[in-house]
Amino acid sequence: MAPIPFDDRDGLIWFDGQFVPWRDAKLHVLTHGLHYASGVFEGERAYSGHIFKLREHTERLFQSARILGFEIPYTMEEIDAACIETMRRNNLTEAYIRPIAYRGSEMLAVSAQQTRIHVAIAAWAWPNLFGEDRMKGITLGMAKWRRPSPETAPTASKASGLYMIGTMSKRDAEAEGFNDALMLDWKGDVAEATGANAFFVFDGELHTPKPVGFLDGITRRTVMNLARQNQIKVVERTIALEEIARASEVFLAGTAAEVTPVRRIADHHYAPGRITEMLVGEYARLVRMSPEEVLQRAA
């Protein structure tokens, strides 16, 4: 069955402060964000009617925009409310929410400081990125593209342009029969997958690369806190590529991926173990708590 095109769906999209029919949420072909990647976005999930860590996502959206040199023309409270209302108007309780902010078509030049900043929010039903059987473990190829140095790209932002090499890497990995790709950083050390952070279990401890050259993901931080709450030592450090061969467990963490076990990276094979299975369960329980319960647990 062919997927439903994203430009031909029923529903409503919040677009510059108003709700418009899904099919009418359009932009001009000379939009600056399309030509020069002057856009930032978020990926959020709602469970049982609550958007998980909504304010953290909104804060990152605003910070990403500032890193790229523009201000979002709404308050954080307005964006939070718009995300919730977009989900409600589309009759969703289990949903993926995508806010995006970008420069418009008033100017088409490299700088284009006179462009208007547009903001849109869409929501739709979207299951786990890797499908229902993800607990069997997914496979990762090795990407030929590397995450850039923070001296060469705004790597602390969730900027649309930074996803180009991830798109290329995932496409190549799928062509080779893998589900995704493991990316290295500019030094040749382990970074992340194309859209999710990577975790490795070494000798009963949870290790993850320092977020230098890629995002310190909200799900990443959540999983690290869950591990610590369950008396698992968490180590953030530089992980050399040759080390992954001795890991006993590997998994990815991200909003779209949630917590997903990895059974293979290139020629290295793994099996979901105690730590991975525990964190899958703990994360699944946490995201279905009410926002008040999440705050109480954090306290």
C-alpha positions in Angstrom: 0.0 0.0 0.0 1.4 3.4 -1.0 2.0 5.9 1.8 -0.3 8.8 2.0 1.4 11.9 0.5 2.2 14.6 3.1 0.7 17.3 0.9 -2.6 15.6 0.4 -4.2 14.8 3.7 -7.2 15.8 5.7 -6.7 17.9 8.9 -5.4 21.3 10.0 -2.0 22.9 10.3 -1.1 25.8 12.5 0.5 28.3 10.1 1.7 31.8 11.3 -0.9 32.0 14.0 -3.9 30.5 12.2 -5.3 27.1 11.4 -5.5 26.3 7.7 -6.7 23.2 5.9 -3.8 20.8 5.5 -3.7 21.0 1.7 -3.5 24.8 1.8 -0.4 25.1 4.0 1.9 26.1 1.2 4.9 28.3 0.7 6.5 30.1 -2.3 9.1 28.3 -4.4 11.6 31.1 -3.7 11.4 30.8 0.1 14.8 31.4 1.6 14.5 28.4 3.9 14.2 26.1 0.9 17.2 27.6 -1.0 19.6 28.3 1.9 18.4 26.0 4.7 17.5 28.9 7.0 15.1 26.8 9.1 15.0 25.1 12.4 12.5 22.4 13.6 11.5 20.1 16.4 10.2 16.5 16.5 7.9 15.8 19.4 5.7 12.9 20.5 2.4 12.8 22.3 1.3 9.8 24.4 -2.2 9.5 25.9 -2.9 13.1 24.9 0.3 14.6 26.5 3.2 16.0 24.5 6.3 14.6 26.2 8.6 17.3 27.4 6.9 19.9 25.3 8.6 22.9 27.0 12.1 21.5 26.5 11.4 21.0 22.8 10.0 24.6 22.5 13.0 26.0 24.3 15.3 24.2 21.9 13.4 25.5 18.9 13.9 29.1 20.1 17.6 28.5 20.9 18.1 26.9 17.5 16.6 29.9 15.8 18.8 32.3 17.8 21.9 30.3 16.8 20.9 30.7 13.1 20.4 34.4 13.7 16.7 35.0 13.9 13.9 35.4 16.5 10.7 33.4 16.5 7.8 36.0 16.5 5.8 34.2 19.2 6.3 33.5 22.8 7.1 30.0 24.1 3.7 29.9 25.7 2.0 30.6 22.4 4.0 27.8 20.7 3.3 25.3 23.5 -0.4 26.2 23.2 -0.4 25.9 19.4 1.3 22.5 19.6 -1.4 21.2 22.0 -4.2 22.8 19.9 -2.9 21.4 16.7 -3.0 17.9 18.1 -6.5 18.5 19.5 -8.0 19.9 16.3 -6.7 16.8 14.4 -8.3 14.5 16.9 -5.0 12.9 18.0 -3.9 11.6 21.3 -1.0 9.5 20.0 0.9 11.7 17.7 4.1 13.1 16.2 4.3 16.9 16.3 6.5 18.9 13.9 7.0 22.7 14.6 9.2 24.5 12.1 10.4 28.1 11.8 12.1 29.5 8.6 12.9 32.6 6.6 10.4 33.5 4.0 10.5 34.7 0.4 10.7 38.5 0.9 14.4 38.3 -0.1 16.5 35.7 -1.9 20.1 36.4 -1.0 22.6 34.7 1.3 22.0 36.9 4.2 18.4 38.1 3.6 17.9 39.9 6.9 14.6 41.4 5.7 12.8 38.1 5.4 9.8 37.4 7.5 10.1 34.5 10.0 7.3 32.0 9.4 6.3 29.3 11.9 4.2 26.2 11.2 3.1 23.2 13.3 1.7 19.9 12.0 0.7 16.8 13.8 -0.1 13.3 12.6 -0.2 9.7 13.7 3.2 8.2 13.3 4.4 4.9 15.0 8.0 4.2 16.0 10.5 5.1 13.2 11.6 1.4 13.0 8.2 -0.3 13.1 6.5 -2.8 15.3 9.3 -5.4 15.3 12.0 -3.0 16.4 12.6 -5.1 19.6 14.4 -7.7 17.4 17.0 -5.1 16.9 17.8 -2.9 13.9 20.9 -2.9 11.7 23.3 -0.1 11.1 25.7 0.4 8.2 28.7 2.8 8.4 28.1 6.2 6.9 30.7 7.7 4.7 29.7 11.2 5.7 30.8 12.5 9.1 29.3 14.9 11.6 31.0 18.3 11.2 33.1 20.1 13.7 31.3 22.8 15.8 33.8 25.2 14.3 32.4 24.6 10.8 28.6 24.2 11.4 26.0 25.3 14.0 25.9 21.8 15.5 24.2 22.8 18.7 21.0 23.8 16.7 18.4 21.5 15.3 18.8 23.2 11.9 17.3 21.7 8.8 20.5 22.0 6.8 22.4 19.7 9.2 20.2 16.8 8.2 21.3 16.7 4.6 24.3 14.3 5.4 22.0 12.2 7.6 19.5 11.9 4.7 22.2 10.8 2.3 23.7 8.4 4.8 20.4 6.7 5.7 19.5 6.4 2.0 22.8 4.7 1.3 22.4 2.4 4.3 19.0 1.3 3.2 20.2 0.6 -0.3 22.8 -1.8 1.3 20.1 -3.5 3.3 20.5 -1.8 6.6 17.9 0.1 8.6 20.1 3.1 9.3 23.7 4.3 9.5 26.2 5.0 12.3 27.9 8.3 11.7 31.4 9.3 13.0 32.4 12.8 13.9 35.0 14.8 12.1 37.8 13.2 14.1 36.7 9.7 13.2 35.2 8.8 16.6 31.6 7.5 17.1 28.9 10.2 16.9 25.3 9.0 16.4 22.9 7.5 13.9 21.3 9.7 11.3 18.6 10.9 13.5 19.1 9.4 17.0 21.8 9.2 19.7 23.7 6.0 20.2 24.4 4.1 23.5 26.7 1.2 24.2 27.0 -1.1 27.2 30.5 -1.9 28.2 31.0 -4.2 31.3 27.6 -3.3 32.7 28.0 0.4 32.3 26.2 2.7 29.8 28.5 4.7 27.6 27.5 7.4 25.1 29.6 9.8 23.0 29.9 13.4 24.2 27.5 15.6 22.2 30.2 17.5 20.4 29.3 18.0 16.7 25.8 16.7 17.1 22.7 17.4 19.3 22.5 16.6 23.0 19.1 15.0 22.4 16.1 15.4 24.8 15.5 11.6 24.6 19.2 11.1 25.2 19.2 13.1 28.4 16.0 11.3 29.5 17.5 7.9 29.0 20.6 8.8 30.9 18.5 10.0 33.8 16.5 6.8 33.8 19.7 4.7 33.8 21.1 6.6 36.8 17.8 6.2 38.6 18.2 2.5 38.2 21.7 2.5 39.6 23.4 2.1 36.2 26.6 4.0 35.8 26.5 6.4 32.8 29.7 7.5 31.1 29.8 10.3 28.5 33.1 10.1 26.6 34.9 9.9 23.3 34.3 6.4 21.9 36.7 5.2 19.3 35.3 3.2 16.4 37.3 0.1 17.2 35.7 0.0 20.6 32.2 -0.9 19.4 33.3 -4.5 18.7 33.4 -5.2 22.4 30.1 -3.7 23.4 27.6 -6.2 24.8 24.5 -4.1 24.0 23.8 -1.2 21.7 20.7 0.9 21.3 19.5 4.2 19.8 17.4 6.9 21.5 15.4 9.7 19.9 11.9 11.1 19.7 11.1 9.3 16.5 13.1 6.1 17.4 12.2 6.2 21.1 14.5 3.5 22.6 15.4 1.0 19.9 17.8 -2.0 20.2 20.6 -2.5 17.6 21.5 -6.0 16.6 24.2 -5.2 14.1 26.6 -2.5 13.2 28.4 -3.4 9.9 30.1 -6.7 10.8 29.5 -6.5 14.6 26.5 -8.4 16.1 24.7 -7.7 19.4 21.6 -8.9 21.2 19.2 -6.8 23.3 20.2 -7.4 26.9 19.1 -6.6 30.5 20.0 -2.9 30.3 18.5 -2.2 27.0 15.2 -4.0 27.8 15.0 -2.3 31.2 15.4 1.2 29.6 12.9 0.4 26.8 10.3 -0.4 29.5 11.2 2.5 31.8 11.0 5.0 28.9 7.7 3.5 27.7 6.3 4.0 31.3 7.7 7.5 31.7 6.2 8.9 28.4 2.7 7.8 29.4 2.8 9.6 32.7 1.0 12.9 33.1 3.3 16.0 33.0 2.6 16.4 36.8 3.8 12.8 37.4 6.9 13.3 35.3 7.8 16.4 37.4 7.2 14.5 40.6 9.4 11.6 39.5 12.2 14.1 38.5 12.0 15.6 42.0 
